[in-house]
Amino acid sequence: MIPRLGKGDAVAPPIKRSLKFLHTADVHLDCDNYGSAEQRQAQQSMYFDCFERMIDRALTADVDMLLIAGDLFDHNRVKDAIIAFTQAQLRRFQRPVVIMPGNHDCLYTGAIYDRHDFSRACDNVQVITNLNGQVIELPELDTMIWGRAMEEHEPGFHPLQDIPSRSDQHWNIAMAHGFFYDSPLGADRSSPIFAEEIRDTGWDYVALGHVHLRADRSQGDVTAYYPGATLMNWGNYEPHGNVLLVECTPEQGVVVQPETLIL
């Protein structure tokens, strides 16, 4: 016999399935800012190779989804051939991919995500395009993803502004592209993300982007990380191949495993 709940009896939240995903950001495809023409061409080849290896790693790790937290592309002038290459790689993954525009590939009229419909070209891809915040639900993964599309990288844009309350029926994953501050005092850079904002979300994980060094910015019970640039830091040509493998389980909560792609 199933016992009946009396008035005031607590109802336990449903048990969510385990979730595993790859978190990347700052891939900067089509970056060619440094060196001679030959050096720039070699750099571009490295970026494309690194992106392919990232998709390979997502497949071998058997992750449920891929999150790209801004700056997949280095600029909004990317040629159609590079867009086609990127879409082919994303289709190869087959599982859900969520992309958020960053400050290099921000969302405005005529920009990449305005010219190209990634969801139409890749039925496994969704792009966050709502400037006021957007929820993407993946019911097959018991997962809810939220982020705000960036139209302009400026101090008045707050990546975590107006994030909704968490849902106990889902894994709650936020995406935010901007610069982290311990306190609002002295914040002097565009797209600020404050420690208290991360803490107050109450969400399970905040997938950060914009800072090119891997960093743990967890606050309170909320896990938050920058994966670091996928390939390089500005002015440093050493390949890094930074990605994060994130596992969420009812037993252990959120566990983050930093990885470096072999280049």
C-alpha positions as CSV (number, residue, x, y, z in Angstrom):
1,M,0.0,0.0,0.0
2,I,1.3,3.5,-0.9
3,P,1.1,5.8,2.2
4,R,-0.9,9.0,1.8
5,L,0.7,12.3,2.6
6,G,-0.9,14.3,5.3
7,K,-1.1,18.1,5.4
8,G,2.3,19.6,5.8
9,D,4.2,16.5,4.8
10,A,7.2,17.3,2.6
11,V,7.2,15.9,-0.9
12,A,10.7,14.8,-1.9
13,P,11.9,16.2,-5.3
14,P,12.0,13.6,-8.1
15,I,15.2,11.8,-8.6
16,K,17.0,13.2,-11.7
17,R,19.0,11.0,-14.0
18,S,22.8,11.6,-14.0
19,L,24.1,14.1,-16.5
20,K,27.5,14.4,-18.2
21,F,28.5,17.3,-20.4
22,L,31.5,19.1,-21.9
23,H,31.9,22.8,-21.2
24,T,34.0,24.9,-23.5
25,A,34.2,28.6,-24.3
26,D,36.5,31.0,-26.2
27,V,37.3,28.7,-29.1
28,H,37.9,31.7,-31.4
29,L,37.6,30.0,-34.7
30,D,39.0,32.0,-37.6
31,C,41.4,33.9,-35.3
32,D,44.3,35.3,-37.4
33,N,45.5,38.3,-35.5
34,Y,49.2,37.5,-35.0
35,G,52.4,37.1,-37.1
36,S,53.1,36.8,-40.7
37,A,50.6,35.5,-43.3
38,E,52.2,32.0,-43.0
39,Q,51.9,32.1,-39.2
40,R,48.3,33.2,-39.3
41,Q,47.4,30.4,-41.7
42,A,49.1,27.9,-39.4
43,Q,47.2,29.3,-36.4
44,Q,43.9,28.9,-38.2
45,S,44.7,25.3,-39.0
46,M,45.5,24.7,-35.3
47,Y,42.1,26.2,-34.3
48,F,40.2,24.0,-36.7
49,D,42.1,20.9,-35.6
50,C,41.5,21.8,-31.9
51,F,37.8,22.1,-32.6
52,E,37.7,18.7,-34.3
53,R,39.5,17.2,-31.4
54,M,37.0,18.7,-29.0
55,I,34.2,17.0,-30.8
56,D,36.2,13.8,-30.8
57,R,36.6,14.1,-27.0
58,A,32.9,14.8,-26.5
59,L,32.1,11.6,-28.4
60,T,34.7,9.4,-26.7
61,A,33.6,10.7,-23.3
62,D,30.1,9.8,-24.2
63,V,28.7,13.1,-22.9
64,D,25.1,13.9,-23.0
65,M,25.5,17.5,-24.3
66,L,28.0,20.2,-25.3
67,L,27.9,23.8,-24.0
68,I,29.8,26.6,-25.7
69,A,29.7,29.6,-23.5
70,G,30.6,32.4,-25.9
71,D,33.2,33.3,-28.5
72,L,32.9,30.1,-30.6
73,F,34.1,32.5,-33.4
74,D,36.7,35.2,-33.2
75,H,34.6,37.8,-35.0
76,N,31.4,38.2,-36.9
77,R,33.1,38.4,-40.4
78,V,33.6,34.7,-40.6
79,K,33.2,33.3,-44.1
80,D,30.5,30.9,-45.1
81,A,33.0,28.0,-45.6
82,I,34.1,28.2,-42.0
83,I,30.5,28.3,-40.8
84,A,29.9,25.1,-42.9
85,F,32.9,23.4,-41.4
86,T,31.7,24.3,-37.9
87,Q,28.2,23.1,-38.5
88,A,29.5,19.8,-40.0
89,Q,31.5,19.2,-36.8
90,L,28.5,20.0,-34.6
91,R,26.3,17.6,-36.6
92,R,28.9,14.9,-36.1
93,F,28.3,15.1,-32.4
94,Q,24.6,14.3,-32.9
95,R,23.6,15.1,-29.3
96,P,22.4,18.4,-27.9
97,V,24.6,21.4,-28.3
98,V,23.8,24.9,-26.8
99,I,25.7,27.9,-28.0
100,M,25.7,31.3,-26.4
101,P,27.0,34.4,-28.3
102,G,30.0,36.1,-26.6
103,N,31.6,39.5,-27.0
104,H,33.5,38.4,-30.2
105,D,30.5,36.8,-31.9
106,C,27.8,38.9,-30.2
107,L,24.3,39.0,-31.5
108,Y,23.3,41.9,-33.7
109,T,21.8,42.5,-37.2
110,G,23.9,40.9,-39.8
111,A,26.2,39.0,-37.3
112,I,26.9,35.3,-37.6
113,Y,23.8,34.1,-35.6
114,D,21.6,36.5,-37.6
115,R,23.0,35.4,-41.0
116,H,23.0,31.7,-40.3
117,D,20.3,29.5,-38.7
118,F,22.3,27.0,-36.8
119,S,19.3,25.1,-35.5
120,R,18.0,24.6,-39.1
121,A,21.4,23.5,-40.3
122,C,22.0,21.3,-37.3
123,D,19.0,19.8,-35.7
124,N,20.9,19.0,-32.5
125,V,22.0,22.7,-32.0
126,Q,20.2,25.5,-30.2
127,V,21.6,29.1,-30.0
128,I,20.6,31.4,-27.2
129,T,19.3,34.5,-29.0
130,N,17.0,36.2,-26.4
131,L,18.6,39.4,-25.1
132,N,16.5,39.2,-22.0
133,G,17.3,35.6,-21.2
134,Q,16.2,32.3,-22.5
135,V,15.4,28.9,-21.1
136,I,16.2,25.8,-23.1
137,E,14.6,22.7,-21.7
138,L,16.1,19.2,-22.5
139,P,13.5,16.9,-20.9
140,E,15.3,13.8,-22.1
141,L,18.2,14.9,-19.9
142,D,16.2,16.3,-17.0
143,T,18.0,19.5,-17.7
144,M,17.2,23.2,-18.0
145,I,19.7,25.7,-19.5
146,W,19.4,29.4,-19.2
147,G,21.5,32.3,-20.7
148,R,21.2,35.9,-22.0
149,A,22.4,36.7,-25.5
150,M,24.9,39.5,-25.7
151,E,24.1,42.3,-28.2
152,E,26.9,44.6,-27.1
153,H,29.8,44.0,-24.7
154,E,29.4,47.0,-22.4
155,P,29.3,47.7,-18.6
156,G,25.5,47.9,-18.6
157,F,25.1,44.3,-19.8
158,H,24.9,41.8,-16.8
159,P,25.0,38.2,-18.0
160,L,23.2,36.8,-15.0
161,Q,20.5,39.5,-14.7
162,D,16.9,38.2,-14.4
163,I,17.9,34.5,-14.2
164,P,14.8,32.6,-13.1
165,S,14.4,30.5,-10.0
166,R,15.8,27.0,-10.0
167,S,13.6,24.0,-10.8
168,D,14.0,21.0,-8.5
169,Q,12.8,18.7,-11.3
170,H,15.8,19.5,-13.5
171,W,19.5,20.0,-13.5
172,N,19.8,23.8,-13.6
173,I,22.7,24.9,-15.8
174,A,23.3,28.6,-16.5
175,M,25.6,30.1,-19.1
176,A,27.3,33.5,-18.7
177,H,30.0,35.3,-20.7
178,G,31.7,38.1,-18.9
179,F,34.3,39.2,-16.3
180,F,34.1,37.9,-12.7
181,Y,34.2,40.3,-9.8
182,D,34.2,39.4,-6.1
183,S,32.3,42.5,-5.4
184,P,30.3,45.2,-7.4
185,L,32.6,47.8,-5.9
186,G,35.3,48.8,-8.4
187,A,33.8,46.9,-11.3
188,D,35.2,48.7,-14.3
189,R,34.9,46.2,-17.2
190,S,32.1,45.2,-19.5
191,S,29.7,42.4,-18.9
192,P,30.4,42.0,-15.2
193,I,29.5,38.9,-13.3
194,F,29.5,39.3,-9.5
195,A,30.2,36.6,-6.9
196,E,26.9,37.2,-5.1
197,E,25.0,36.8,-8.4
198,I,26.4,33.4,-8.9
199,R,25.7,32.4,-5.3
200,D,22.2,33.7,-5.4
201,T,21.1,31.8,-8.5
202,G,21.0,28.6,-6.4
203,W,21.6,26.8,-9.7
204,D,23.7,23.6,-10.0
205,Y,26.3,24.9,-12.4
206,V,27.2,28.2,-14.1
207,A,29.2,27.7,-17.3
208,L,31.3,30.8,-17.7
209,G,33.2,32.2,-20.7
210,H,35.4,35.2,-21.6
211,V,38.4,34.7,-19.3
212,H,41.1,32.8,-21.1
213,L,42.6,31.0,-18.1
214,R,40.9,28.1,-16.4
215,A,39.4,29.3,-13.1
216,D,37.0,28.0,-10.4
217,R,34.5,30.7,-9.5
218,S,32.2,28.6,-7.4
219,Q,30.2,30.5,-4.8
220,G,28.3,28.9,-1.9
221,D,26.5,25.8,-3.1
222,V,26.8,26.9,-6.8
223,T,29.6,25.4,-8.9
224,A,30.9,27.8,-11.5
225,Y,34.0,27.6,-13.8
226,Y,35.8,29.2,-16.7
227,P,37.2,26.4,-18.8
228,G,39.8,28.8,-20.3
229,A,40.5,29.4,-23.9
230,T,40.3,26.3,-26.0
231,L,43.5,27.0,-27.8
232,M,45.5,29.9,-26.5
233,N,45.8,33.1,-24.4
234,W,46.3,36.4,-26.3
235,G,49.9,36.9,-27.0
236,N,50.8,33.3,-26.1
237,Y,50.8,30.8,-28.9
238,E,51.2,27.7,-26.8
239,P,48.3,25.3,-27.5
240,H,46.2,24.7,-24.3
241,G,43.2,22.7,-25.5
242,N,41.2,23.5,-22.3
243,V,37.9,21.9,-21.8
244,L,35.9,20.8,-18.7
245,L,34.1,17.5,-18.3
246,V,31.2,18.0,-15.9
247,E,29.2,15.3,-14.2
248,C,26.1,15.8,-12.2
249,T,24.7,12.9,-10.1
250,P,22.1,12.8,-7.4
251,E,24.6,11.1,-5.1
252,Q,27.7,13.4,-5.6
253,G,26.2,16.6,-7.0
254,V,28.4,18.4,-9.5
255,V,32.0,17.2,-10.2
256,V,34.3,19.1,-12.5
257,Q,37.2,17.4,-14.3
258,P,39.6,19.7,-16.2
259,E,41.0,18.2,-19.3
260,T,43.5,19.3,-21.9
261,L,43.2,18.1,-25.5
262,I,46.3,16.6,-27.0
263,L,47.5,18.8,-29.8
